Amino acid sequence: MAMCLAVPGKVAEIFQEDGVRMCRMDFGGVFRNVCLVYLPDISVGQYAIVHAGFAISAVDEATAQQTLQLFDEIDSLQAAAESAGDNETE
């Protein structure tokens, strides 16, 4: 099953691209260009929820970190479940 998630990231740099306000967003060491058209007042160092390449909502650092921690826990649970499934087939 595939799904799209909105993910929090930290604004590392703001720039203009073809007249559109953009940023370089840090997702835990992975950097992507993100459109800031919906968040014209966000600044470097702030966090935002990003979906499909657009920053859609500003969030505080604590909320962003809590969300990232939940994603890490989900990844760990999924890896453990897959590992258990691999062990059952042996």
Wavefront OBJ file of the C-alpha trace (Angstrom):
o trace
v 0.000 0.000 0.000
v 1.349 3.450 -0.901
v 0.362 6.737 0.624
v 1.545 10.313 0.675
v 2.507 11.896 3.963
v 3.035 15.486 4.936
v 6.466 15.676 6.559
v 8.015 18.369 8.771
v 11.241 20.011 7.707
v 13.427 22.938 8.720
v 13.930 25.931 6.433
v 17.662 26.129 5.718
v 17.729 28.808 3.002
v 15.179 31.003 1.224
v 15.491 32.069 -2.422
v 13.479 33.150 -5.456
v 13.034 30.883 -8.455
v 11.246 32.320 -11.489
v 9.569 34.868 -9.205
v 8.352 32.220 -6.748
v 9.505 32.188 -3.118
v 11.236 28.867 -2.487
v 13.405 27.334 0.193
v 15.963 24.637 0.721
v 14.299 22.418 3.343
v 16.229 20.103 5.666
v 14.528 16.777 6.318
v 16.979 15.276 8.802
v 20.000 15.793 6.560
v 18.165 15.281 3.272
v 17.671 18.615 1.499
v 14.931 19.384 -1.013
v 13.632 22.513 -2.714
v 10.175 23.435 -1.423
v 7.697 26.077 -2.583
v 6.752 28.683 0.048
v 3.810 30.261 -1.788
v 1.406 29.231 1.018
v 3.722 30.450 3.816
v 4.969 33.890 2.732
v 6.095 34.890 6.244
v 8.157 31.821 7.181
v 11.864 32.412 7.770
v 15.130 30.482 7.949
v 15.269 28.217 11.002
v 11.521 27.700 11.249
v 9.752 24.392 10.649
v 6.944 23.626 8.233
v 4.845 20.677 7.171
v 5.563 19.835 3.523
v 3.302 17.936 1.146
v 3.954 17.366 -2.555
v 6.729 19.965 -2.629
v 4.726 22.730 -0.933
v 5.140 24.026 2.617
v 1.526 23.994 3.785
v 1.672 24.796 7.498
v 4.207 26.284 9.904
v 4.849 24.267 13.078
v 6.984 24.813 16.141
v 10.182 22.822 16.639
v 8.700 20.622 19.393
v 5.808 19.544 17.161
v 8.163 18.863 14.248
v 10.493 16.770 16.432
v 7.564 14.836 17.934
v 6.262 14.025 14.449
v 9.711 12.913 13.258
v 10.067 10.715 16.353
v 6.723 9.063 15.582
v 7.889 8.384 12.006
v 11.073 6.782 13.407
v 8.982 4.583 15.720
v 6.778 3.510 12.804
v 9.890 2.630 10.764
v 11.269 0.573 13.669
v 7.990 -1.288 14.126
v 7.747 -1.980 10.404
v 11.337 -3.261 10.274
v 10.692 -5.509 13.284
v 7.510 -6.880 11.705
v 9.296 -7.551 8.416
v 12.162 -9.238 10.250
v 9.725 -11.423 12.196
v 7.994 -12.333 8.936
v 11.334 -13.293 7.370
v 12.145 -15.515 10.351
v 8.787 -17.302 10.082
v 9.439 -18.315 6.470
v 12.821 -19.902 7.220
l 1 2 3 4 5 6 7 8 9 10 11 12 13 14 15 16 17 18 19 20 21 22 23 24 25 26 27 28 29 30 31 32 33 34 35 36 37 38 39 40 41 42 43 44 45 46 47 48 49 50 51 52 53 54 55 56 57 58 59 60 61 62 63 64 65 66 67 68 69 70 71 72 73 74 75 76 77 78 79 80 81 82 83 84 85 86 87 88 89 90
